[in-house]
């Protein structure tokens, strides 16, 4: 694939209007500097990205923001919101569930996600979140794969909308718990993948991140932590990486490896940064992480205030 063409100012303005729910802005609303520094997408990689400036109230950088990707672990944000908002007002989170939320959000633990997924009705979780958050591109996994939470379809625009919901509309208890864990994301995930690709490697702190990866097996070739043989998260990992015989809902690709970086960046969480990618078939995790980090750096530099 050739690198994506330069994005026009009008594309940014329209994307901002879609996410903000406002009337389309004029073409002059976008920064000429940002448009002149469009991120380079490596050949063979498919990408969608968006930077939303909360202070300005608009997208400062956007490309194919409604393209749908399989979520991998990014859907864990929706799983957490759905569970927390199911509790009665004033009710405390049970200690066992506190532990599950901690490992699911900080270390992307698959077994923890599967526990909530099965308890809360699987795809019904996604359907509830679509209605509550006003998501337009998000959908449950294929009917043939109800247990595969990582096959949830989502878009960059919907991930931005999800972070905006947490920051601006969710109850403080929900917001603080979810974002508190994302601010403390561990370098080594529960399955021993190094999840400091993308935003953590490309962008200065402060940041809060939720990463996603699928299609690289249940364990990395070189463990992040150096620990081998742990079974934590292994069983659930197959739900996000297995592809044989899977039905493809619409344009969502369930075969090629995916690598996503999403989160909040800067003082007072000023920027929401989302980069979703399909990586070349057969890619190693190491090479995919390097590509995504390069894209994330370009996206941040082009979309940050001042371009």
C-alpha positions as a Markdown table, in Angstrom:
| # | Residue | x | y | z |
|---|---|---|---|---|
| 1 | Unk | 0.0 | 0.0 | 0.0 |
| 2 | Unk | 1.2 | 3.5 | -0.8 |
| 3 | Unk | 1.5 | 6.0 | 2.1 |
| 4 | Unk | -1.8 | 7.8 | 2.8 |
| 5 | Unk | -2.2 | 11.1 | 1.0 |
| 6 | Unk | -2.1 | 14.4 | 2.8 |
| 7 | Unk | -5.2 | 15.1 | 4.7 |
| 8 | Unk | -7.2 | 18.2 | 3.8 |
| 9 | Unk | -8.2 | 20.8 | 6.4 |
| 10 | Unk | -11.8 | 20.0 | 5.5 |
| 11 | Unk | -11.4 | 16.4 | 6.6 |
| 12 | Unk | -10.2 | 17.5 | 10.0 |
| 13 | Unk | -13.0 | 20.0 | 10.4 |
| 14 | Unk | -15.7 | 17.5 | 9.5 |
| 15 | Unk | -14.2 | 14.8 | 11.8 |
| 16 | Unk | -14.2 | 17.3 | 14.6 |
| 17 | Unk | -17.9 | 18.1 | 14.0 |
| 18 | Unk | -18.8 | 14.4 | 13.9 |
| 19 | Unk | -17.1 | 13.6 | 17.2 |
| 20 | Unk | -18.2 | 16.7 | 18.9 |
| 21 | Unk | -21.8 | 16.4 | 17.7 |
| 22 | Unk | -21.7 | 20.0 | 16.4 |
| 23 | Unk | -22.4 | 21.5 | 13.0 |
| 24 | Unk | -19.4 | 21.1 | 10.6 |
| 25 | Unk | -16.8 | 23.8 | 11.0 |
| 26 | Unk | -15.3 | 25.8 | 8.2 |
| 27 | Unk | -12.3 | 24.5 | 6.4 |
| 28 | Unk | -10.1 | 27.2 | 7.9 |
| 29 | Unk | -10.6 | 25.7 | 11.4 |
| 30 | Unk | -7.8 | 23.2 | 10.8 |
| 31 | Unk | -4.1 | 24.0 | 11.3 |
| 32 | Unk | -2.2 | 24.4 | 8.0 |
| 33 | Unk | 0.9 | 23.2 | 9.8 |
| 34 | Unk | -0.9 | 19.9 | 10.8 |
| 35 | Unk | -2.1 | 19.4 | 7.3 |
| 36 | Unk | 1.4 | 19.8 | 5.9 |
| 37 | Unk | 2.9 | 17.2 | 8.2 |
| 38 | Unk | 0.5 | 14.2 | 7.6 |
| 39 | Unk | 1.9 | 11.0 | 9.2 |
| 40 | Unk | 3.5 | 8.5 | 6.9 |
| 41 | Unk | 1.9 | 5.0 | 6.9 |
| 42 | Unk | 4.5 | 2.3 | 6.0 |
| 43 | Unk | 3.7 | 0.1 | 3.0 |
| 44 | Unk | 1.5 | -2.9 | 3.8 |
| 45 | Unk | 0.1 | -1.2 | 6.9 |
| 46 | Unk | -3.5 | 0.0 | 7.1 |
| 47 | Unk | -4.1 | 2.8 | 9.7 |
| 48 | Unk | -6.8 | 5.1 | 11.1 |
| 49 | Unk | -5.9 | 7.9 | 13.5 |
| 50 | Unk | -7.4 | 10.9 | 15.3 |
| 51 | Unk | -6.2 | 13.5 | 17.7 |
| 52 | Unk | -8.9 | 15.4 | 19.6 |
| 53 | Unk | -8.0 | 18.6 | 21.5 |
| 54 | Unk | -10.3 | 18.9 | 24.5 |
| 55 | Unk | -9.3 | 22.5 | 25.1 |
| 56 | Unk | -10.1 | 23.6 | 21.6 |
| 57 | Unk | -13.1 | 21.3 | 21.4 |
| 58 | Unk | -12.2 | 19.8 | 18.0 |
| 59 | Unk | -10.2 | 17.2 | 16.2 |
| 60 | Unk | -6.8 | 18.6 | 15.1 |
| 61 | Unk | -5.8 | 15.6 | 13.1 |
| 62 | Unk | -7.9 | 12.8 | 11.6 |
| 63 | Unk | -7.8 | 10.1 | 8.9 |
| 64 | Unk | -10.4 | 7.5 | 8.1 |
| 65 | Unk | -11.8 | 7.9 | 11.6 |
| 66 | Unk | -14.9 | 5.7 | 10.8 |
| 67 | Unk | -12.9 | 2.7 | 9.4 |
| 68 | Unk | -13.7 | -0.3 | 11.5 |
| 69 | Unk | -11.1 | -2.6 | 13.1 |
| 70 | Unk | -11.3 | -5.5 | 15.4 |
| 71 | Unk | -10.8 | -4.1 | 18.9 |
| 72 | Unk | -8.4 | -6.6 | 20.5 |
| 73 | Unk | -8.0 | -5.4 | 24.1 |
| 74 | Unk | -9.2 | -1.8 | 23.5 |
| 75 | Unk | -12.7 | -3.1 | 24.2 |
| 76 | Unk | -11.7 | -3.7 | 27.8 |
| 77 | Unk | -12.5 | 0.0 | 28.4 |
| 78 | Unk | -16.2 | -0.7 | 27.4 |
| 79 | Unk | -16.2 | -3.8 | 29.5 |
| 80 | Unk | -15.1 | -1.9 | 32.5 |
| 81 | Unk | -17.5 | 1.0 | 32.1 |
| 82 | Unk | -20.4 | -1.5 | 31.6 |
| 83 | Unk | -19.6 | -3.3 | 34.8 |
| 84 | Unk | -19.0 | -0.2 | 36.9 |
| 85 | Unk | -22.2 | 1.5 | 35.8 |
| 86 | Unk | -24.2 | -1.7 | 36.6 |
| 87 | Unk | -23.5 | -1.2 | 40.3 |
| 88 | Unk | -26.1 | 0.4 | 42.5 |
| 89 | Unk | -25.3 | 4.1 | 43.5 |
| 90 | Unk | -22.9 | 4.1 | 46.4 |
| 91 | Unk | -22.2 | 0.4 | 46.2 |
| 92 | Unk | -18.5 | -0.5 | 46.7 |
| 93 | Unk | -16.7 | -2.6 | 44.1 |
| 94 | Unk | -16.1 | -6.0 | 45.6 |
| 95 | Unk | -12.5 | -6.8 | 46.4 |
| 96 | Unk | -12.4 | -9.7 | 43.9 |
| 97 | Unk | -13.7 | -7.4 | 41.1 |
| 98 | Unk | -11.3 | -4.6 | 42.1 |
| 99 | Unk | -8.5 | -7.1 | 41.4 |
| 100 | Unk | -10.0 | -8.1 | 38.1 |
| 101 | Unk | -10.3 | -4.5 | 37.0 |
| 102 | Unk | -6.8 | -3.7 | 38.0 |
| 103 | Unk | -5.2 | -6.5 | 36.0 |
| 104 | Unk | -7.6 | -6.1 | 33.0 |
| 105 | Unk | -6.9 | -2.3 | 32.6 |
| 106 | Unk | -3.3 | -2.0 | 33.8 |
| 107 | Unk | -1.8 | -5.3 | 32.4 |
| 108 | Unk | -4.5 | -6.1 | 29.8 |
| 109 | Unk | -5.3 | -9.4 | 31.4 |
| 110 | Unk | -7.4 | -11.5 | 29.1 |
| 111 | Unk | -8.8 | -13.9 | 31.8 |
| 112 | Unk | -10.1 | -10.9 | 33.8 |
| 113 | Unk | -11.8 | -9.5 | 30.7 |
| 114 | Unk | -13.4 | -12.9 | 29.9 |
| 115 | Unk | -14.7 | -13.1 | 33.5 |
| 116 | Unk | -16.6 | -9.8 | 33.1 |
| 117 | Unk | -17.6 | -10.7 | 29.5 |
| 118 | Unk | -19.2 | -14.0 | 30.4 |
| 119 | Unk | -20.9 | -12.6 | 33.5 |
| 120 | Unk | -22.3 | -9.5 | 31.8 |
| 121 | Unk | -23.8 | -11.1 | 28.7 |
| 122 | Unk | -21.0 | -11.1 | 26.2 |
| 123 | Unk | -22.0 | -9.1 | 23.1 |
| 124 | Unk | -24.9 | -7.5 | 25.1 |
| 125 | Unk | -22.1 | -5.4 | 26.8 |
| 126 | Unk | -21.2 | -3.8 | 23.5 |
| 127 | Unk | -24.8 | -3.2 | 22.6 |
| 128 | Unk | -25.4 | -1.4 | 25.9 |
| 129 | Unk | -22.3 | 0.7 | 25.4 |
| 130 | Unk | -23.3 | 1.6 | 21.8 |
| 131 | Unk | -26.6 | 3.0 | 23.1 |
| 132 | Unk | -25.3 | 4.7 | 26.2 |
| 133 | Unk | -22.2 | 6.4 | 24.6 |
| 134 | Unk | -23.8 | 7.1 | 21.2 |
| 135 | Unk | -21.2 | 5.0 | 19.3 |
| 136 | Unk | -21.7 | 4.7 | 15.5 |
| 137 | Unk | -19.2 | 2.2 | 14.3 |
| 138 | Unk | -18.9 | -0.2 | 17.2 |
| 139 | Unk | -20.6 | -3.7 | 17.1 |
| 140 | Unk | -20.4 | -7.0 | 19.0 |
| 141 | Unk | -18.3 | -9.9 | 17.7 |
| 142 | Unk | -19.8 | -12.1 | 15.0 |
| 143 | Unk | -22.6 | -14.3 | 16.1 |
| 144 | Unk | -20.5 | -17.4 | 15.4 |
| 145 | Unk | -17.9 | -16.2 | 17.9 |
| 146 | Unk | -19.8 | -14.8 | 20.9 |
| 147 | Unk | -16.9 | -15.4 | 23.3 |
| 148 | Unk | -14.3 | -13.5 | 21.2 |
| 149 | Unk | -14.5 | -10.1 | 22.9 |
| 150 | Unk | -11.4 | -9.1 | 20.9 |
| 151 | Unk | -13.5 | -9.4 | 17.7 |
| 152 | Unk | -15.7 | -6.4 | 18.7 |
| 153 | Unk | -15.7 | -3.9 | 15.9 |
| 154 | Unk | -14.7 | -0.3 | 16.6 |
| 155 | Unk | -13.3 | 2.9 | 15.0 |
| 156 | Unk | -11.0 | 5.7 | 15.9 |
| 157 | Unk | -14.0 | 8.1 | 16.1 |
| 158 | Unk | -15.7 | 5.8 | 18.6 |
| 159 | Unk | -12.7 | 5.3 | 20.8 |
| 160 | Unk | -12.3 | 9.1 | 21.0 |
| 161 | Unk | -16.0 | 9.3 | 21.9 |
| 162 | Unk | -15.4 | 6.7 | 24.6 |
| 163 | Unk | -12.6 | 8.7 | 26.2 |
| 164 | Unk | -14.7 | 11.8 | 26.0 |
| 165 | Unk | -17.6 | 10.0 | 27.8 |
| 166 | Unk | -15.2 | 9.0 | 30.6 |
| 167 | Unk | -13.9 | 12.5 | 31.0 |
| 168 | Unk | -17.0 | 14.5 | 30.6 |
| 169 | Unk | -20.1 | 12.4 | 31.3 |
| 170 | Unk | -19.3 | 9.3 | 33.4 |
| 171 | Unk | -19.7 | 9.5 | 37.2 |
| 172 | Unk | -16.5 | 10.5 | 39.0 |
| 173 | Unk | -16.2 | 7.1 | 40.6 |
| 174 | Unk | -16.3 | 5.4 | 37.1 |
| 175 | Unk | -14.0 | 8.0 | 35.5 |
| 176 | Unk | -11.4 | 8.0 | 38.3 |
| 177 | Unk | -11.2 | 4.2 | 38.6 |
| 178 | Unk | -10.9 | 3.5 | 34.9 |
| 179 | Unk | -8.5 | 6.3 | 34.1 |
| 180 | Unk | -6.5 | 5.7 | 37.3 |
| 181 | Unk | -5.7 | 2.2 | 36.1 |
| 182 | Unk | -4.8 | 3.5 | 32.6 |
| 183 | Unk | -2.4 | 6.0 | 34.0 |
| 184 | Unk | -0.7 | 3.2 | 35.8 |
| 185 | Unk | -0.5 | 0.8 | 32.8 |
| 186 | Unk | 2.3 | -1.7 | 33.3 |
| 187 | Unk | 5.1 | -2.2 | 30.8 |
| 188 | Unk | 4.7 | -5.9 | 30.8 |
| 189 | Unk | 1.2 | -7.2 | 30.1 |
| 190 | Unk | -0.2 | -10.3 | 31.8 |
| 191 | Unk | 0.6 | -12.4 | 28.7 |
| 192 | Unk | 4.2 | -11.1 | 28.7 |
| 193 | Unk | 3.9 | -8.8 | 25.7 |
| 194 | Unk | 5.6 | -5.4 | 26.1 |
| 195 | Unk | 2.7 | -2.9 | 25.8 |
| 196 | Unk | 4.8 | 0.2 | 25.8 |
| 197 | Unk | 4.6 | 0.6 | 22.0 |
| 198 | Unk | 2.9 | 3.5 | 20.4 |
| 199 | Unk | 2.0 | 6.4 | 22.8 |
| 200 | Unk | 4.2 | 5.3 | 25.8 |
| 201 | Unk | 7.3 | 5.2 | 23.6 |
| 202 | Unk | 6.5 | 8.1 | 21.3 |
| 203 | Unk | 4.9 | 10.7 | 23.5 |
| 204 | Unk | 6.2 | 12.4 | 26.7 |
| 205 | Unk | 4.4 | 11.9 | 29.9 |
| 206 | Unk | 1.8 | 12.4 | 31.4 |
| 207 | Unk | -0.3 | 9.9 | 29.5 |
| 208 | Unk | -2.9 | 7.2 | 30.2 |
| 209 | Unk | -3.2 | 4.3 | 27.7 |
| 210 | Unk | -5.2 | 1.3 | 26.7 |
| 211 | Unk | -3.4 | -0.8 | 24.1 |
| 212 | Unk | -4.5 | -3.6 | 21.9 |
| 213 | Unk | -2.8 | -6.4 | 20.0 |
| 214 | Unk | -4.0 | -9.6 | 18.3 |
| 215 | Unk | -2.6 | -12.1 | 15.8 |
| 216 | Unk | 0.9 | -12.6 | 17.4 |
| 217 | Unk | 0.2 | -15.8 | 19.3 |
| 218 | Unk | -0.6 | -16.2 | 23.0 |
| 219 | Unk | 3.0 | -15.5 | 24.1 |
| 220 | Unk | 5.8 | -13.3 | 22.6 |
| 221 | Unk | 9.0 | -14.8 | 21.2 |
| 222 | Unk | 10.9 | -12.7 | 23.7 |
| 223 | Unk | 8.9 | -12.3 | 27.0 |
| 224 | Unk | 8.8 | -8.7 | 28.3 |
| 225 | Unk | 9.3 | -9.8 | 31.9 |
| 226 | Unk | 11.7 | -12.6 | 31.3 |
| 227 | Unk | 9.3 | -15.0 | 33.1 |
| 228 | Unk | 8.3 | -18.1 | 31.2 |
| 229 | Unk | 5.7 | -20.8 | 31.7 |
| 230 | Unk | 3.0 | -18.7 | 33.4 |
| 231 | Unk | -0.5 | -19.7 | 32.4 |
| 232 | Unk | -2.1 | -16.4 | 33.4 |
| 233 | Unk | -4.3 | -15.1 | 30.6 |
| 234 | Unk | -3.4 | -18.0 | 28.2 |
| 235 | Unk | -6.8 | -19.5 | 27.8 |
| 236 | Unk | -8.5 | -16.2 | 27.1 |
| 237 | Unk | -5.8 | -15.1 | 24.7 |
| 238 | Unk | -7.1 | -17.6 | 22.2 |
| 239 | Unk | -10.3 | -15.7 | 21.9 |
| 240 | Unk | -8.5 | -12.7 | 20.5 |
| 241 | Unk | -6.0 | -14.4 | 18.2 |
| 242 | Unk | -7.7 | -17.5 | 16.7 |
| 243 | Unk | -9.1 | -16.8 | 13.2 |
| 244 | Unk | -9.7 | -20.1 | 11.5 |
| 245 | Unk | -13.2 | -20.3 | 10.2 |
| 246 | Unk | -14.2 | -17.0 | 11.6 |
| 247 | Unk | -17.0 | -15.0 | 9.9 |
| 248 | Unk | -16.0 | -11.5 | 8.9 |
| 249 | Unk | -18.8 | -9.0 | 9.7 |
| 250 | Unk | -18.7 | -6.3 | 7.0 |
| 251 | Unk | -15.3 | -4.7 | 6.5 |
| 252 | Unk | -13.7 | -5.8 | 9.8 |
| 253 | Unk | -10.6 | -7.9 | 9.1 |
| 254 | Unk | -10.2 | -10.8 | 11.5 |
| 255 | Unk | -7.1 | -12.3 | 10.0 |
| 256 | Unk | -4.3 | -9.8 | 9.7 |
| 257 | Unk | -2.4 | -8.8 | 12.9 |
| 258 | Unk | -3.7 | -5.7 | 14.6 |
| 259 | Unk | -1.9 | -3.3 | 16.9 |
| 260 | Unk | -3.6 | -0.3 | 18.5 |
| 261 | Unk | -2.5 | 2.5 | 20.8 |
| 262 | Unk | -5.1 | 4.8 | 22.4 |
| 263 | Unk | -5.1 | 7.2 | 25.3 |
| 264 | Unk | -4.9 | 10.6 | 26.9 |
| 265 | Unk | -1.9 | 12.8 | 26.5 |
| 266 | Unk | -0.7 | 16.0 | 28.2 |
| 267 | Unk | -1.5 | 18.2 | 31.2 |
| 268 | Unk | -5.2 | 17.9 | 32.2 |
| 269 | Unk | -5.7 | 15.2 | 29.6 |
| 270 | Unk | -5.8 | 17.8 | 26.9 |
| 271 | Unk | -5.4 | 15.4 | 24.0 |
| 272 | Unk | -7.1 | 12.2 | 23.1 |
| 273 | Unk | -4.9 | 10.2 | 20.7 |
| 274 | Unk | -6.0 | 7.1 | 18.9 |
| 275 | Unk | -4.1 | 5.1 | 16.3 |
| 276 | Unk | -5.6 | 1.8 | 15.0 |
| 277 | Unk | -3.6 | -0.4 | 12.6 |
| 278 | Unk | -3.8 | -3.6 | 10.6 |
| 279 | Unk | -0.2 | -4.8 | 10.2 |
| 280 | Unk | 1.2 | -6.8 | 7.3 |
| 281 | Unk | 0.4 | -10.5 | 7.3 |
| 282 | Unk | 3.1 | -12.5 | 9.1 |
| 283 | Unk | 4.6 | -9.5 | 10.8 |
| 284 | Unk | 6.5 | -10.0 | 14.0 |
| 285 | Unk | 5.4 | -8.2 | 17.1 |
| 286 | Unk | 8.7 | -6.4 | 17.3 |
| 287 | Unk | 8.4 | -5.0 | 13.8 |
| 288 | Unk | 4.8 | -4.1 | 14.2 |
| 289 | Unk | 5.5 | -2.2 | 17.4 |
| 290 | Unk | 8.2 | -0.2 | 15.7 |
| 291 | Unk | 5.9 | 0.7 | 12.8 |
| 292 | Unk | 3.1 | 1.7 | 15.2 |
| 293 | Unk | 5.4 | 3.8 | 17.4 |
| 294 | Unk | 6.7 | 5.7 | 14.4 |
| 295 | Unk | 3.1 | 6.4 | 13.2 |
| 296 | Unk | 2.1 | 7.4 | 16.8 |
| 297 | Unk | 5.0 | 9.8 | 17.0 |
| 298 | Unk | 4.0 | 11.4 | 13.7 |
| 299 | Unk | 0.4 | 11.6 | 14.7 |
| 300 | Unk | 1.2 | 13.3 | 18.0 |
| 301 | Unk | 3.6 | 15.8 | 16.4 |
| 302 | Unk | 1.1 | 16.7 | 13.7 |
| 303 | Unk | -1.9 | 16.9 | 16.0 |
| 304 | Unk | -0.6 | 18.6 | 19.1 |
| 305 | Unk | -1.4 | 22.2 | 19.7 |
| 306 | Unk | 0.7 | 24.4 | 17.4 |
| 307 | Unk | 1.2 | 21.5 | 14.9 |
